[in-house]
Amino acid sequence: MLKFTFLIRKIEKAGGAAKICGGGGKTKGTGMLLVYTNSSLKEFFIRYNLSYSKVILGGEGVREE
C-alpha cells in the first residue's frame, strides 16, 4: 500500500492539492485522500492502481419541501 504522503507529493507535482481524511491509511481501508485539481488525474490513479470517485462541489443539497 502506498503511503499517503508519497501520493500527496505526486498530486502536488501534477498541479493538484490533497488532504488526508479519516485514519490516514495506517491500516487498510482506514483513510482516504480528498484531492482537488483543475486537470484530470485519471492516468495517475490508474498507474498506482487506486480507486477514485469524482465529486462536483457547489450543487444544491438535499432539502425538504
GUKE-928769 format. One record per residue: residue number from 1; residue in three letters; x, y, z of N, C-alpha, C, O in turn. Coordinates in nm, 2 decimals. Each point is the difference from the previous one (the first is absolute). Layout:
<recs>
rec n=NUM res=ALA n.X=X n.Y=Y n.Z=Z ca.X=X ca.Y=Y ca.Z=Z c.X=X c.Y=Y c.Z=Z o.X=X o.Y=Y o.Z=Z
...
</recs>
This chain:
<recs>
rec n=1 res=MET n.X=0.08 n.Y=-0.12 n.Z=0.00 ca.X=-0.08 ca.Y=0.12 ca.Z=0.00 c.X=0.09 c.Y=0.12 c.Z=0.00 o.X=0.09 o.Y=0.01 o.Z=0.08
rec n=2 res=LEU n.X=-0.12 n.Y=0.09 n.Z=-0.17 ca.X=0.08 ca.Y=0.12 ca.Z=0.00 c.X=-0.03 c.Y=0.09 c.Z=0.11 o.X=-0.12 o.Y=0.01 o.Z=0.05
rec n=3 res=LYS n.X=0.22 n.Y=0.06 n.Z=0.00 ca.X=-0.03 ca.Y=0.10 ca.Z=0.11 c.X=-0.06 c.Y=0.12 c.Z=-0.06 o.X=0.02 o.Y=0.04 o.Z=-0.11
rec n=4 res=PHE n.X=-0.12 n.Y=0.02 n.Z=0.19 ca.X=-0.07 ca.Y=0.11 ca.Z=-0.04 c.X=0.09 c.Y=0.12 c.Z=-0.03 o.X=-0.02 o.Y=0.08 o.Z=-0.09
rec n=5 res=THR n.X=0.13 n.Y=-0.06 n.Z=0.17 ca.X=0.09 ca.Y=0.11 ca.Z=-0.02 c.X=0.07 c.Y=-0.01 c.Z=-0.13 o.X=0.01 o.Y=0.11 o.Z=-0.07
rec n=6 res=PHE n.X=0.02 n.Y=-0.23 n.Z=0.02 ca.X=0.06 ca.Y=-0.02 ca.Z=-0.13 c.X=-0.10 c.Y=0.04 c.Z=-0.11 o.X=0.04 o.Y=0.08 o.Z=-0.09
rec n=7 res=LEU n.X=-0.17 n.Y=-0.12 n.Z=0.11 ca.X=-0.10 ca.Y=0.04 ca.Z=-0.10 c.X=-0.03 c.Y=0.15 c.Z=0.00 o.X=-0.01 o.Y=0.06 o.Z=-0.11
rec n=8 res=ILE n.X=0.01 n.Y=0.00 n.Z=0.23 ca.X=-0.02 ca.Y=0.14 ca.Z=0.00 c.X=0.11 c.Y=0.08 c.Z=-0.07 o.X=-0.04 o.Y=0.09 o.Z=-0.08
rec n=9 res=ARG n.X=0.16 n.Y=-0.13 n.Z=0.09 ca.X=0.11 ca.Y=0.07 ca.Z=-0.07 c.X=-0.01 c.Y=-0.02 c.Z=-0.15 o.X=0.02 o.Y=0.10 o.Z=-0.07
rec n=10 res=LYS n.X=-0.06 n.Y=-0.22 n.Z=0.03 ca.X=-0.02 ca.Y=-0.02 ca.Z=-0.15 c.X=-0.12 c.Y=0.08 c.Z=-0.05 o.X=0.01 o.Y=0.06 o.Z=-0.11
rec n=11 res=ILE n.X=-0.11 n.Y=-0.05 n.Z=0.18 ca.X=-0.12 ca.Y=0.08 ca.Z=-0.04 c.X=0.04 c.Y=0.15 c.Z=0.00 o.X=-0.04 o.Y=0.07 o.Z=-0.10
rec n=12 res=GLU n.X=0.11 n.Y=-0.02 n.Z=0.20 ca.X=0.04 ca.Y=0.14 ca.Z=0.00 c.X=0.09 c.Y=0.03 c.Z=-0.12 o.X=-0.01 o.Y=0.11 o.Z=-0.07
rec n=13 res=LYS n.X=0.10 n.Y=-0.20 n.Z=0.03 ca.X=0.09 ca.Y=0.02 ca.Z=-0.11 c.X=-0.08 c.Y=0.00 c.Z=-0.13 o.X=0.05 o.Y=0.06 o.Z=-0.10
rec n=14 res=ALA n.X=-0.16 n.Y=-0.12 n.Z=0.10 ca.X=-0.09 ca.Y=0.00 ca.Z=-0.12 c.X=-0.09 c.Y=0.12 c.Z=0.00 o.X=-0.08 o.Y=0.01 o.Z=-0.09
rec n=15 res=GLY n.X=0.09 n.Y=0.08 n.Z=0.19 ca.X=-0.08 ca.Y=0.12 ca.Z=0.00 c.X=-0.12 c.Y=0.00 c.Z=0.08 o.X=-0.08 o.Y=0.09 o.Z=0.00
rec n=16 res=GLY n.X=0.06 n.Y=-0.20 n.Z=0.08 ca.X=-0.12 ca.Y=-0.02 ca.Z=0.08 c.X=0.03 c.Y=0.03 c.Z=0.15 o.X=0.11 o.Y=0.04 o.Z=0.03
rec n=17 res=ALA n.X=-0.21 n.Y=-0.06 n.Z=0.05 ca.X=0.02 ca.Y=0.01 ca.Z=0.15 c.X=-0.07 c.Y=-0.12 c.Z=0.06 o.X=-0.10 o.Y=-0.05 o.Z=-0.05
rec n=18 res=ALA n.X=0.15 n.Y=0.00 n.Z=0.16 ca.X=-0.06 ca.Y=-0.12 ca.Z=0.07 c.X=0.00 c.Y=0.02 c.Z=0.15 o.X=0.09 o.Y=0.06 o.Z=0.05
rec n=19 res=LYS n.X=-0.18 n.Y=-0.12 n.Z=0.02 ca.X=-0.01 ca.Y=0.00 ca.Z=0.14 c.X=-0.04 c.Y=-0.14 c.Z=0.05 o.X=-0.09 o.Y=-0.06 o.Z=-0.06
rec n=20 res=ILE n.X=0.16 n.Y=0.01 n.Z=0.17 ca.X=-0.04 ca.Y=-0.13 ca.Z=0.06 c.X=-0.13 c.Y=0.02 c.Z=0.08 o.X=-0.01 o.Y=0.09 o.Z=0.07
rec n=21 res=CYS n.X=-0.08 n.Y=-0.18 n.Z=-0.09 ca.X=-0.13 ca.Y=-0.01 ca.Z=0.07 c.X=-0.01 c.Y=-0.13 c.Z=0.07 o.X=0.05 o.Y=-0.10 o.Z=-0.06
rec n=22 res=GLY n.X=-0.11 n.Y=0.09 n.Z=0.17 ca.X=-0.02 ca.Y=-0.13 ca.Z=0.07 c.X=0.13 c.Y=-0.04 c.Z=0.08 o.X=0.07 o.Y=0.08 o.Z=0.05
rec n=23 res=GLY n.X=-0.05 n.Y=-0.21 n.Z=-0.05 ca.X=0.11 ca.Y=-0.06 ca.Z=0.08 c.X=0.14 c.Y=0.02 c.Z=-0.06 o.X=0.10 o.Y=-0.04 o.Z=0.06
rec n=24 res=GLY n.X=-0.09 n.Y=0.09 n.Z=-0.18 ca.X=0.13 ca.Y=0.03 ca.Z=-0.06 c.X=0.06 c.Y=-0.12 c.Z=-0.06 o.X=0.12 o.Y=0.00 o.Z=-0.04
rec n=25 res=GLY n.X=-0.19 n.Y=-0.11 n.Z=0.03 ca.X=0.05 ca.Y=-0.12 ca.Z=-0.07 c.X=0.10 c.Y=-0.08 c.Z=0.07 o.X=0.08 o.Y=-0.07 o.Z=-0.06
rec n=26 res=LYS n.X=-0.08 n.Y=0.07 n.Z=0.19 ca.X=0.10 ca.Y=-0.08 ca.Z=0.08 c.X=-0.03 c.Y=-0.14 c.Z=-0.02 o.X=0.09 o.Y=-0.08 o.Z=0.00
rec n=27 res=THR n.X=-0.21 n.Y=0.04 n.Z=-0.01 ca.X=-0.04 ca.Y=-0.14 ca.Z=-0.04 c.X=-0.10 c.Y=0.01 c.Z=-0.12 o.X=-0.06 o.Y=0.10 o.Z=-0.02
rec n=28 res=LYS n.X=0.05 n.Y=-0.21 n.Z=-0.05 ca.X=-0.09 ca.Y=0.00 ca.Z=-0.12 c.X=-0.14 c.Y=0.05 c.Z=0.03 o.X=-0.06 o.Y=-0.05 o.Z=0.09
rec n=29 res=GLY n.X=0.02 n.Y=0.14 n.Z=-0.18 ca.X=-0.14 ca.Y=0.05 ca.Z=0.01 c.X=-0.03 c.Y=0.10 c.Z=0.11 o.X=-0.12 o.Y=0.03 o.Z=0.02
rec n=30 res=THR n.X=0.22 n.Y=0.03 n.Z=0.04 ca.X=-0.03 ca.Y=0.09 ca.Z=0.11 c.X=0.01 c.Y=0.15 c.Z=-0.03 o.X=-0.04 o.Y=0.08 o.Z=0.08
rec n=31 res=GLY n.X=0.08 n.Y=-0.05 n.Z=-0.20 ca.X=0.01 ca.Y=0.14 ca.Z=-0.04 c.X=-0.02 c.Y=0.02 c.Z=-0.15 o.X=-0.02 o.Y=-0.09 o.Z=-0.08
rec n=32 res=MET n.X=0.01 n.Y=0.22 n.Z=0.04 ca.X=-0.01 ca.Y=0.03 ca.Z=-0.14 c.X=0.06 c.Y=0.14 c.Z=-0.02 o.X=0.04 o.Y=0.07 o.Z=0.10
rec n=33 res=LEU n.X=-0.02 n.Y=-0.04 n.Z=-0.22 ca.X=0.06 ca.Y=0.13 ca.Z=-0.04 c.X=-0.11 c.Y=0.08 c.Z=-0.07 o.X=-0.08 o.Y=-0.05 o.Z=-0.08
rec n=34 res=LEU n.X=0.06 n.Y=0.18 n.Z=0.12 ca.X=-0.08 ca.Y=0.09 ca.Z=-0.07 c.X=0.09 c.Y=0.08 c.Z=-0.09 o.X=0.09 o.Y=0.06 o.Z=0.04
rec n=35 res=VAL n.X=-0.12 n.Y=-0.07 n.Z=-0.17 ca.X=0.09 ca.Y=0.06 ca.Z=-0.10 c.X=-0.07 c.Y=0.11 c.Z=-0.08 o.X=-0.12 o.Y=-0.02 o.Z=-0.04
rec n=36 res=TYR n.X=0.18 n.Y=0.13 n.Z=0.02 ca.X=-0.05 ca.Y=0.11 ca.Z=-0.09 c.X=0.10 c.Y=0.02 c.Z=-0.11 o.X=0.12 o.Y=0.01 o.Z=0.02
rec n=37 res=THR n.X=-0.17 n.Y=0.00 n.Z=-0.14 ca.X=0.08 ca.Y=0.03 ca.Z=-0.11 c.X=-0.09 c.Y=0.06 c.Z=-0.12 o.X=-0.11 o.Y=-0.03 o.Z=-0.01
rec n=38 res=ASN n.X=0.17 n.Y=0.11 n.Z=-0.07 ca.X=-0.06 ca.Y=0.06 ca.Z=-0.12 c.X=0.01 c.Y=-0.09 c.Z=-0.12 o.X=-0.07 o.Y=0.01 o.Z=-0.10
rec n=39 res=SER n.X=0.17 n.Y=-0.11 n.Z=0.11 ca.X=0.02 ca.Y=-0.09 ca.Z=-0.11 c.X=-0.04 c.Y=-0.14 c.Z=0.04 o.X=-0.02 o.Y=-0.03 o.Z=0.12
rec n=40 res=SER n.X=0.02 n.Y=-0.06 n.Z=-0.21 ca.X=-0.03 ca.Y=-0.14 ca.Z=0.03 c.X=0.12 c.Y=-0.07 c.Z=0.05 o.X=0.11 o.Y=0.00 o.Z=-0.06
rec n=41 res=LEU n.X=-0.13 n.Y=-0.08 n.Z=0.17 ca.X=0.11 ca.Y=-0.08 ca.Z=0.05 c.X=-0.04 c.Y=-0.15 c.Z=-0.02 o.X=0.06 o.Y=-0.09 o.Z=0.07
rec n=42 res=LYS n.X=-0.15 n.Y=0.06 n.Z=-0.16 ca.X=-0.04 ca.Y=-0.13 ca.Z=-0.03 c.X=0.11 c.Y=-0.10 c.Z=-0.02 o.X=0.01 o.Y=-0.11 o.Z=0.05
rec n=43 res=GLU n.X=0.09 n.Y=0.16 n.Z=-0.14 ca.X=0.11 ca.Y=-0.09 ca.Z=-0.03 c.X=0.09 c.Y=-0.02 c.Z=0.12 o.X=0.05 o.Y=-0.11 o.Z=0.02
rec n=44 res=PHE n.X=-0.04 n.Y=0.21 n.Z=0.07 ca.X=0.07 ca.Y=-0.02 ca.Z=0.12 c.X=-0.05 c.Y=-0.11 c.Z=0.09 o.X=0.07 o.Y=-0.08 o.Z=0.05
rec n=45 res=PHE n.X=-0.21 n.Y=0.08 n.Z=-0.03 ca.X=-0.06 ca.Y=-0.10 ca.Z=0.08 c.X=0.01 c.Y=-0.14 c.Z=-0.06 o.X=0.01 o.Y=-0.09 o.Z=0.07
rec n=46 res=ILE n.X=-0.02 n.Y=0.09 n.Z=-0.20 ca.X=0.01 ca.Y=-0.13 ca.Z=-0.07 c.X=0.14 c.Y=-0.06 c.Z=0.02 o.X=0.02 o.Y=-0.12 o.Z=0.03
rec n=47 res=ARG n.X=0.08 n.Y=0.21 n.Z=-0.05 ca.X=0.14 ca.Y=-0.04 ca.Z=0.02 c.X=0.03 c.Y=-0.06 c.Z=0.13 o.X=0.07 o.Y=-0.10 o.Z=0.01
rec n=48 res=TYR n.X=-0.13 n.Y=0.15 n.Z=0.10 ca.X=0.03 ca.Y=-0.05 ca.Z=0.13 c.X=-0.11 c.Y=-0.09 c.Z=0.05 o.X=-0.01 o.Y=-0.03 o.Z=0.12
rec n=49 res=ASN n.X=-0.08 n.Y=-0.02 n.Z=-0.21 ca.X=-0.10 ca.Y=-0.09 ca.Z=0.03 c.X=-0.09 c.Y=0.05 c.Z=0.12 o.X=-0.03 o.Y=-0.08 o.Z=0.10
rec n=50 res=LEU n.X=-0.02 n.Y=0.20 n.Z=-0.11 ca.X=-0.08 ca.Y=0.06 ca.Z=0.11 c.X=-0.14 c.Y=0.02 c.Z=-0.05 o.X=-0.02 o.Y=0.04 o.Z=-0.12
rec n=51 res=SER n.X=-0.07 n.Y=-0.05 n.Z=0.21 ca.X=-0.14 ca.Y=0.03 ca.Z=-0.04 c.X=-0.03 c.Y=0.14 c.Z=0.03 o.X=0.06 o.Y=0.06 o.Z=0.09
rec n=52 res=TYR n.X=-0.16 n.Y=0.00 n.Z=-0.16 ca.X=-0.03 ca.Y=0.14 ca.Z=0.03 c.X=-0.15 c.Y=0.02 c.Z=-0.04 o.X=-0.05 o.Y=-0.07 o.Z=-0.08
rec n=53 res=SER n.X=0.00 n.Y=0.18 n.Z=0.13 ca.X=-0.14 ca.Y=0.04 ca.Z=-0.03 c.X=0.01 c.Y=0.15 c.Z=-0.03 o.X=0.05 o.Y=0.08 o.Z=0.08
rec n=54 res=LYS n.X=-0.10 n.Y=-0.04 n.Z=-0.19 ca.X=-0.01 ca.Y=0.14 ca.Z=-0.04 c.X=-0.11 c.Y=0.07 c.Z=0.07 o.X=-0.11 o.Y=-0.06 o.Z=0.00
rec n=55 res=VAL n.X=0.13 n.Y=0.17 n.Z=0.06 ca.X=-0.10 ca.Y=0.08 ca.Z=0.07 c.X=-0.01 c.Y=0.14 c.Z=-0.05 o.X=0.10 o.Y=0.06 o.Z=-0.02
rec n=56 res=ILE n.X=-0.22 n.Y=-0.02 n.Z=-0.01 ca.X=-0.02 ca.Y=0.14 ca.Z=-0.04 c.X=-0.06 c.Y=0.08 c.Z=0.12 o.X=-0.11 o.Y=-0.03 o.Z=0.04
rec n=57 res=LEU n.X=0.18 n.Y=0.13 n.Z=0.00 ca.X=-0.04 ca.Y=0.08 ca.Z=0.12 c.X=-0.08 c.Y=0.12 c.Z=-0.05 o.X=0.02 o.Y=0.05 o.Z=-0.11
rec n=58 res=GLY n.X=-0.10 n.Y=0.00 n.Z=0.20 ca.X=-0.07 ca.Y=0.13 ca.Z=-0.03 c.X=-0.14 c.Y=-0.03 c.Z=-0.05 o.X=-0.07 o.Y=0.10 o.Z=-0.03
rec n=59 res=GLY n.X=0.03 n.Y=-0.22 n.Z=0.02 ca.X=-0.14 ca.Y=-0.03 ca.Z=-0.04 c.X=-0.10 c.Y=0.02 c.Z=0.11 o.X=0.04 o.Y=0.01 o.Z=0.12
rec n=60 res=GLU n.X=-0.17 n.Y=-0.01 n.Z=-0.15 ca.X=-0.10 ca.Y=0.02 ca.Z=0.10 c.X=0.00 c.Y=-0.13 c.Z=0.09 o.X=0.00 o.Y=-0.11 o.Z=-0.06
rec n=61 res=GLY n.X=-0.01 n.Y=0.13 n.Z=0.18 ca.X=-0.01 ca.Y=-0.12 ca.Z=0.10 c.X=-0.14 c.Y=-0.05 c.Z=0.01 o.X=-0.10 o.Y=0.05 o.Z=-0.07
rec n=62 res=VAL n.X=0.08 n.Y=-0.14 n.Z=0.16 ca.X=-0.13 ca.Y=-0.06 ca.Z=0.03 c.X=-0.08 c.Y=0.10 c.Z=0.08 o.X=0.05 o.Y=0.07 o.Z=0.08
rec n=63 res=ARG n.X=-0.18 n.Y=-0.06 n.Z=-0.12 ca.X=-0.09 ca.Y=0.09 ca.Z=0.08 c.X=-0.14 c.Y=-0.06 c.Z=0.01 o.X=-0.04 o.Y=-0.08 o.Z=-0.08
rec n=64 res=GLU n.X=-0.03 n.Y=0.12 n.Z=0.18 ca.X=-0.13 ca.Y=-0.05 ca.Z=0.03 c.X=-0.10 c.Y=0.11 c.Z=-0.04 o.X=0.02 o.Y=0.12 o.Z=0.03
rec n=65 res=GLU n.X=-0.12 n.Y=-0.15 n.Z=-0.11 ca.X=-0.09 ca.Y=0.10 ca.Z=-0.05 c.X=-0.14 c.Y=-0.02 c.Z=0.06 o.X=-0.09 o.Y=0.07 o.Z=-0.02
</recs>
